[in-house]
Amino acid sequence: MKLTTEQIAKIEETLVLNGVVYEDIKLELIDHIAYEIENNIGENNILFEAAFYQTFENWKQQLSPRSSLWIGTNDVAPQIVIDKIILSSKKLFIRALFFVLITTIVLTALVRNFNNELALENIRNLLRVVFILELLFVVVCKFLIWKSKSVTSYGLIYKKTKYFFFGSITYLFWNWLNTINTY
């Protein structure tokens, strides 16, 4: 059985009432819950209302409000939202850390093996340009998220990550290594 538009709207309304306000997560949950309701109706030969309450009872734990130190204890959201945001944030952090470490190691190896001052100055200039472009990118993204009408979990992650620049951290760390090498 296919659910009607009104029934899907009721699922969405219930999710919003339970704190699922992020569009990307809400759409994913609507799909899963609607599928489960359709299966309950088909397998158990029950009406939509009974299948609806039974399905949301199954999702009760995932929709219970929680907070996390990872995104801030002031932000309360359903458990499933918190879990998705934490997973996405951790993936972003690990990628950034990997990128920074590899870039720093490569740049440090270049500095130690290059005696050409012109090449080293070109690398420094390149890092400065990357830093400026990154800063510009962050400002533009911040503005676009601010102006956007849709609320997504990725927007929240971006707001919570306090400008985690890939290149700027590499640039600062590499400059710190250069000051150690010169003394």
N, C-alpha and C positions, 0 to 999 in steps of 0.2 A: 504494500500500500504506500502511496506517495502522500506525504504531508502537504496540507494546504498552506498558503501564504500566511494565513492567520495563525495557524498552529506553529509555524516557524517563527513568526513574530512573538508568540507567547514564549517560546524557548529563549529567544534573544532577550526579551524583557526580564525573564527570570534570571538569566545570566547577569544582566546589568544590575538587577536588585541584589545579586550575590557579590557584586564588586568586580565583575569582569568587564572592564571598560576599555581595554586595549583592543583595537579593531582586529589585529592579526590573530590574537589568541581567541577572541570572541568568535570569529568566523570559523576557526578550526574546531572549537568546541561545539558550535551549532551543528556542524557537519557530523561530528561523532555522536552527539546526543540525538539528533534527528534519526540517524541510522539505527541507533539502539532502540529508540521508540518505535520505529517502523518494524524492526525485528520482533519486539515485544507484542505489537499488535498482530503481526502475522503468525507468530508461533503460538501465542497464548490466546488468540482470538478474543482480545479485550478491546475496550474503547480507548480513544486517545487519552482521555483524562487519567484513567487508571495506569496506562503505560507511561504517561508523563510523570506522574508522582512516583511510580516505581523506579523509573530511570533516574530521576533527580535524587531519590533516596540512595541509589547506588553511587552517585557522584557527590554525595554529601561531604565526605572527608576531603575530597579534592577541592571543593568549593568553600571549605571552612576558612575563615580569615586568619591570616598569619602575618608576621613581620620577620625581617631578617636583617642581621648586621651588614650583610653584603650590599643591600640597597638602602639601608637606613631604617632605624627602628620606628620612625614616625610614619613610614609608608606601610599601610596595611592593605593586603590584597589576598585573594584566595590562594590556597596552597599551590594549585597548579600554575598560577601566574608567577608566584615567587620562584617556583622550581625552574620554570622556563627562563625567567630573567637571570637567575643565578647561573644556569647552564650557559646561556649566551654570553654573559659577562666573563665567566671563567675562560671560555674559548677565546674571546677577544683578548683577555689579559695574557693568556699563554702564547697566542700568536704574536702579540706585541713584544713580549719578553724575548721570545725566540728571535724575532726580527732585530731587536736592539742588540742582543748578544752577538749574533752572527755579524751584523754590520760593524759593531765595535771591534770584534776580533779581526775582521778583514782590514779595517782601517788601521788598527794598531800594527798589524803585520806589514802593511804598506809603509807606514811611518818608519818602522824599524829597519826595513830593507831598502828604503829610498833615501838617497842622499841628495836628491835633486830638490832644491828649495822651491823651484817654480812648480813642480808637480804637487808638492805638499800644499802650496798656497792655492793651487787650483782645486784641490780636494776640500780645503777649508771654505773656499768661495762656493763650491757646489753645496756643501752642507748648509751654509748660510742661506742660499737660495731655496733649498728644500725646506728649511725652517720657516722662511717667510711665506712660501707657498702653502705650507701646512697651516700656518697661523691664519692665512686668508681663507683656506678651505674650512677651518673650524668655525670662523666667524660667519661665513656664508651658510654653513650647515646649521649653526645655532639659529640664525635668522629664519631659515626655511622651516625648521622645526617649530619655532615660535609662531610663525604665520600659518602653519598648517592647521587645518580644521580637524584632521583625524588624529586620534591619540593612539599611539602604538607602543608596544613594549620596547622597541628599538629606540624610540624617542626618549623613553625614560632612561634606558641604559646610557644613551648619549649624554643626557642631562646629569646623570649621576657620576660619570667617569671623569669629572674634573679636568678636562682637557688633556687627556693622555696622548701626547704627541709622540709618534714613533721617531721621527727625525730629530726633534728637539732633544729628546733624552739621549739619543745617540750622539748628537752634536755636543751636548754638555758633558757627557761621559768621556767622549773622545778628547775634548779640550782639557778635561781634568787629567787624563792620561798623558797628554802632551806636556802639561806643566810638571808632572812627575818626572818625565823623561828629560826635561831640560835642566833639572837641578842635579 
